[in-house]
Amino acid sequence: MRSDAVLVLLWLMAFRVPKPGHSAKVPEPKICRSLRITNSDYKQLKNVSYLHEILSRKVDGCQFVNGDLHVHFLGSHFTGVTIDRNIYEMNTSFLDSIREVSGRVVITGLGIKRLELRNLRAIRGFIYSQSPSHPLYALEIGYCNTPTQILMPKLVSIQGPGVMFSTSMDIHLYCQLTRKISWSEVFEHKEQHLLDAVTHLNNMTNSSLKPADQANICSHLPECPDDCPMSKEGHRLCWSSTECQMVSKCRKRSCHSCYTRPTGEEECCDNSCLGGCRSFQPSECRACRSVLLAGRCAHSCRNNSYDAAYSRINTAQDSLMQAGNVCVDQCPRDFYCIVECPDGQMPISGICTPCSVAGVRQGCHVCKDGFQRTLTEEFLGKFSNCSTLAPTELKFKKVLSIDGNQLRLGPLDADSGIWNLKSVRAILVEKFVIKNIPEHIGSLSFLKNLVQVSGHLFVDDCRITHFGFASLKYVSCFGLRNVRGLCARWFPFNFAAKLQDLKEHWPSETDKERSFDNTSEVCRNAVCDPQCRDECWGPGPDMCVACRNFEVDGRCYATCQEAGRYNLSGECQECHSECEGGCSSPSASECERCSNLEEDGKCVAACSSREMRADSKGRCYSVASARLLTVGIGVGLLILVLLVLLPVAYVHYRRRMRKYEIVDLDEYLTDPSNPNAMAKLLIVNDDDVMKQKEIGSGAFGTVYKGILRSSTNKGVRELPVAIKVLRGHSPKLGQELLNEASMLARVQHPCCIRLVALCLTQEPQLITALMPRGCLLEFLRAHRNQIGAERMLRWGLQVAEGMEYLESLGIVHRDLAARNVLLQTPDQVRITDFGLARLLDMSEGEFIQTAGLLPVKWLGVECFESGLFSHKSDVWSYGVLLWEICTFGESPYNPYGIRSVEDITGLLKKGIRLNQPDICSIDFYNILLSCWLPHPESRPSFRDMVGTMNDCLACPSKYIAAASRGIFSDKEVEMTTFGAAIPVDYARRRVNAYIANPVHPNLVISVRRPTNVAAYCRFLDQQRA
């Protein structure tokens, strides 16, 4: 990096008026620019002492290097020159004065025995520009092949990007720097690191060694002194066998740096210290985090206070300025106190400040190339975002001018390059000349934001009414020549009189009389804005030298509210960044209006969560609340509509709704006048029964959806019913059919469908309540992804309870299957068609002989051997029904291709039974097998099955593991959480997510019940593993 990468400019600002009465101060430290220590420029010298003297004069006792320190090719690098053989022993104590380096320290090609920087404490590592492909580091050491030592025993802080070792290095130097120095102790940030890019190590015989191949190359290093600090790895830290490394990081306290009392206690340093301290006083810091002020560390060179009388900032030491990290009375020789800053920053009081902080809204950077002595229209077009004009060529540093005769000069909104100068805040030349500005421009307000001119400012041959230098604060000399038409009331004489050496350069009285015109109409009416205090540079509140009330961004206001700010102790303070149009406090909830969005009374940049949305007025609202509100409004409107239309639509609505209702016919068929509440068996004629559509068919007939008309004390009522038309018209039907129908009509159980009416036509019609959800078989096949374990077991329990009830009445079903179980609701099933097989068997002798009419896959083995149907044969069918539920409606014995009674009889006699469903555990499969024992008396009764199903419902997941998403209902999740205080919907999502798509389809849960959802899910993870 070149030493002139940062342009440090000398400028003694004439507007700076020293405050009298300063007391004696600590001598100011010596500050110098970048240093380059090398003998390459003096390689023809034959005298080492003379070289030592040259280098010593170059350093000249410098304490603060404002730039980089390069030690480059110092020593025996230039083989063959006489000086190289003698320079190896040269003393480098002339570098001991250096305390801080603001830039980088680069040591390359070192060929001396020892390089000493004994008082170097901080390397700040400021890098003007950084290339991503070739990153720079605060400390770089490389190409040091000669046996040498580098000593920095007081180095306590590196603030830049880190440390890099590169190319080749002497083995002893490499080991000392990598094994005996803890660089983390001097790094200030976690992002800093040590980059070890050494490719070769040279030992005393100059043989090349690779670090990766040398496991023990550093094992013979001399030991550090016993009083040296310990590293975290347990070894002592030192620069040599006599020089310890200095550390300051706290070991026990949470502060950044500490010191140790004589008692051994660790204490925090002042927060203005950098790299530790000797005691808690700011004057005892080893280095300063911000600036060094009169021998002690401070946060800035000035202690500001507001002077309400003059609306300005006063300072306790307003003659001080900042040079690097040191506060000085006067700029050092060969220095400017305004530093050229990187793009996006500009110099404010000698400090590079981001443009946004400096009040420059459109960016700022230094323009230094491509200048002409007289700025042309083409060149001025490049100034749209320049904050500082600082030519680098000497001839342009001398004089820079603007000549109106060579420009297209129009009003502010015209296409004229001169108005690009409105972003310029500093012009760093010896002489800046403005001439030939025509009368129609009227002022020099294109330089409205100009704060400082490092040299002389001359205005020549212009006819203007006012200058318009609203922001000008610093200029070395201000001169007028042949300026006409100036209004005296728009020129700040008192303010300009404070300029240093003004009397020597001020125009003569004749020039004054010629420059100021008090006769023109403009000047007669010229007044400063009411918000200005005493003087101004022109008309308007933005041309005041000082404000009467408040100043914000160079403009005067009567109140802070006018400026969009709030008043705090007589100063306008910025509102919250989300405020617009003013505020009453710094809080985002006290804005006049919001620049972006408003949420819960506060201005925000964006809504706080994804559940929030912004409306057309910029107010954040909860989507859930909006949905509830929308639903509420919709429900309210619906209720209103219903209330309005109810008188008209009630009758029609009720008539249409009856077609879809599930009617409780038990209550309808019970005669309340009968003291025994006897049930009825209605005998209806064919005219009262209206068939609508076929909804199913089977071995014994066809089922229709229809309407049953019945007269009641409230009139004729139409009831939705299911109508089963029996096939066959045997003359034996007669009394047997009536007896059996009367018995079936007495069935009253929530799990059985009751026969409510009989129509004795040629083909008898049995009428029952309508179950619109259809049979269980179709429901299983259509909704297999929504059926959970508890629901399956509850269906099994309900069927067992219904069959137990039928067994108590002596009714043998003989056709118990999933197709003959109907759904009243998804959680309630009811048995149908019980007893019909026996009825038809009585009336039609050919029923038993026709294999196609027998549900052979559901019948027990004794039904084929002896034709005996009993409650135990119904238990066999019940087991097949459970198998259908667990397989989601698969056909039994489907792989065996059953086509006749002989096929199924042969299978059963061989001991073959239905296979274990994928989702069933062995325990549950054992329950199914108990229903299929060959001897009827060995099978459980339905009472036993009711108890078994209740036991299974205590922990459904132990017996059935349904492998589908969303299988758990709210009740199932409530059961799964075992009473824990966990939201049901959260538990359902967690449990369903773990159950879904298991690795093994036969997942069986067979351990003790978990105590909560988390434990349950951990258990499932174990099962998957």
ABEGO torsion letter per residue (X at the ends): XBAAABBBBBBBBAABBBBBGBBBBBBBBBBBBBBBBBAAAAAABABAAAAAAAAAAAAGGBABBBEBBBBBGBEAABBGBAAAAAAAABBAAAAAABABBABBBBBBGBABABBBBAABABBAGBBABBBAABBBBABBBBGBABBBBBBBAABABBABAEBBBBEBBBAAAAAAAAAABBAAAABABAABBBBBABABBBBAAGBBBBAAABAAAAAABBBBBAABBBBAAGBBBBABAABBBBBABBAABABABBBBBAAGBBBBBBAABBGEBABABAAABABBABBBBGGBBBABABBBBBBAAAGBBBBABAABBBBEABBBABBBBGBBABBBBBBGBBBBGGBBBBAAAAGBAAEBBBBABGBBABBBAAAAAAAAABABBBBABAAAAABBBBBAAABBBBBAABBBAAAAAAABABBBBABBBBBGBBAAAGBAAAAAABABBABBBBBBGBBBABAGBAABABBABBBBBGBBGBBAAABBAAAAAABBGAAAABBBAAAAAAABBAABAAAAABBBBAABBGBBAEBEAAABABBABBBBGGBBBABAAAAGBBBBGGBBBBBBAABBGEBABABAAABABBABBBBGGBBBABBABAABBBBAAGBBBBAAAAAAAAAAAAAAAAAAAAAAAAAAAAAAAAAAAAAABBBBAAAAABBAABAAGBBBBBBBBAAABBBABBAEBBAAEBBBBBBBBBBBAAEBBBBBBBBBBBBEBBAAAEAAAAAAAAAAAABBBAABBBBABBBBBABBBBBBBBBAAEBAAAAAAAAAAABBAAAAAAAAAAAAAAAAAAAAAGBBAGABBAAABBBABAABBBBBGBGAAAAAAAABAAAAABAAABBAAABBAAAAAAGBBBAAAAAAAAAAAAAAAAAGGBBBGAAAGBABAAAAAAAAAAGBBBBBBAABBAAAAAAAAAAABABAAABBBAAAAAAAAAAAAABAAAABBBBBBGABBAAAAAAAAGGBBBBAAAAAAAAAAAABGBABAABBBABBBBABAAAAAAAAAAAAX
